[in-house]
Amino acid sequence: MATFRPTRRSVLAGMTASLAAPAVLRAQAAFAQGGPIKLGSLTPLTGVGGNYGPFMRDAIAGVIGAVNEAGGVLGREIVLVSEDTQTSPEAAVRAARKLIDVDGVAAIMGTWASSVTTAVAPLCWENQTMLFCVSGADSITLLPHRGFIARTQPNSKLQNDVATAFMVDQGATHLGWIGPQTPFAQGNIDNMTRIAGESGMEMDSLIYEADKSTYRSEVDTIMRAGPDFILLGGYTADTTVLLRDLWQAGYEGKLIGPAYAVNQTVLDALPADVLEGIFTWEPAPAIGSPAYANVQKVLGVETVDPYSAQCYDHANLAILSIAAGGEATGATIRDSLRTISQGEGTVVSSAVEGLPIIADGVNYDGASGPCDFNEIGDITGTQFLFKRIEDGAAVEFART
């Protein structure tokens, strides 16, 4: 666990011109006596999501540091308490209990794996703690969460719709799906089966046991079914093994996998010949937006991954909601969220930009795109980016 109070140097490194605070706020010499407002990050610093979690946490810390530099919110300092899910539901539950029971955070931000978010969610709604997640399983926002979940990641049905439509557009005639048991596995299979039926195509699927050293028997089974375009439904570790086995078995069809699974770790682990021609897809951040530029500066990177962009949005949404509602509670964040994210106020790209005019109304437009939520907490739309692996590198192929 780490409690983040970013230094002046790190804050200034993460600020852009649009984050510059008005002089009246910068001049505040001290925070109010009500004590700090605590917000929690619960990201995968280790485990299969460990490639993303540190950047996700740092994006949140950058927002909080900039707001503190500008005078805080409601005259109070914000403290970020960071915990590691270890990409494990059991570890995440322990960490969430600490964040809620010991630290008293108003919001938990950044849960990644769907199994982790599903495990943590009941603790949040039972304790009226707001939960912001980047998980895709449809089942998450169907839970009885009473408004205490906001998901900036497109749900798995929307993602699967987009990926399957891409497969069809690329000439697929017989669809396939292969992956481990996850909260979204059966939903993806059912959705692809429906689309295949409507398009007059065949569809075959196979759910395998995770964490095996080889999937050759599963590969032989799916290949006998004859799909000419297979969607990979797993995570990085099992996808690495699966791709090797598909190549060794001589599979000649097309492959597509989510970018979080077919990521740089996979590209580094496998020869270029094994990966050549594989497609990936991912929800795309709002490249070119002021908020995206803010995250680039905060993280010191040219390309921001979608989860870090979303976590930047989580922090801004939580802080602006607290300011709009006048209290640092999960219930206030829940009740004010749509007021500040999809209202008719002035469009802003950061909490620092929005806090001085919060009373007049703001409409937050984020690094992941417009943060508009439906009645169950799902984001209502985003862009998607498709890449194709060529000579061992992922190259942009199309945007939708």
Phi, psi and omega in degrees: 000143176221138174258121188263120167235087188305142177289164178300322181297313182291326178295313182295326178294332182267001184261144174249177181301324181288345178269356183297128185279147173301150185301326182296327179281318181296335183282350181297127186271338185207157176275161179295167185274005183286358181089162184288153170270128182254129174238148184245140167251138181226082187245163181277086180286338177223177183082193187293341176266008186296343176292334187256324190305315180299319178293323178299313178298317182293328176296318177296314181298324179296319177296313182295320178299318180294320179293318177297320178299330181270002177115003177080197179231137186056030180072015184238149175288148173254132177245129176264124174254118186253134176230158182255124176285343188058016187052039183226127178302320182295313179295323181294321179296317178298317180293320180294321178299319178295313181302321183278309189280323184264310185276335178067042182288149177277335181213149171246131187235142167096012177297136192252292182294140181298323179295325178292311180299319179299321181287323184278330187308313181301324177299323183289309183290330178292331181254009179054046174253128181289137180240119174255127184229162175242025182271151188256345187301130181304325187297338187298309183278359172271354176292157180281063192273355175058031177089003184269014173235132170232125184248119178270348176274134174303140181293166188295330178294314179298317179297317181293323175303313183293315181295318181292320177299322177297316179301316179296316180297332180273010172098012179299142174238344180215107185278151174222152175223134177216131181181176179279172176286120178222171178298342182249001186300304184294324177299319177296317180298313180298320182293316179294324178297319178297312181297318179299317179297318179294334182263003180072028181248164173272159179214130176229150183215161178207126174259126183246168178281132181288163171064037174262156180278343176208147176238030185298320180293321177294320178298316179299322180294311182291327179292325178297332179290333172092023178293143178259359175209117185247134172265127179271124188253017185255197177252184190301311187297309182287330178295323178300314179293317182298316180296320177299316182290323177297319180293316180294331179279353177081028178296129185249001179279187180267154181228146173218141178217160177295145184297334179289341179264312178269073187250191184298328177300318178292317180298326178284333187273336188243149176297152182301325181298326181291328188262346189305127175087356180289138178263151170230158173221154179200151169299133187260133173298167181276074182301134181094350179280156176301322180294320178298318177298324176299315182292321176306316182289318179301315185270345182069037182232159177276320182245123181262128178290156186297329182288322177293321176299318180292322180292324171304317179294320179306311183295316179295319179297316180297314184292315179295325178293319177299316180296319181292324182272343176082007179217147181264068179229159177297322180296322178295317178299314178302313187286336183259350190305309184286337177296321184264349184252339182214034178268201183249018182279188179294133179289128178228157182242007178201159176294321180301320179291325186272333186301318182293340183244017186300325182294334180271351178102132177229158175230102184286127177242115197262181178289337177265001180118187177299127183267071179256128185244143174277188188292340180256007174097007178275142172294142189267353178176156177196173173273160174233144180242128175252136175235159176233135181278122181228122180054040175082007180232146178275118184246136180302133183247315182198157172235145178233000000 
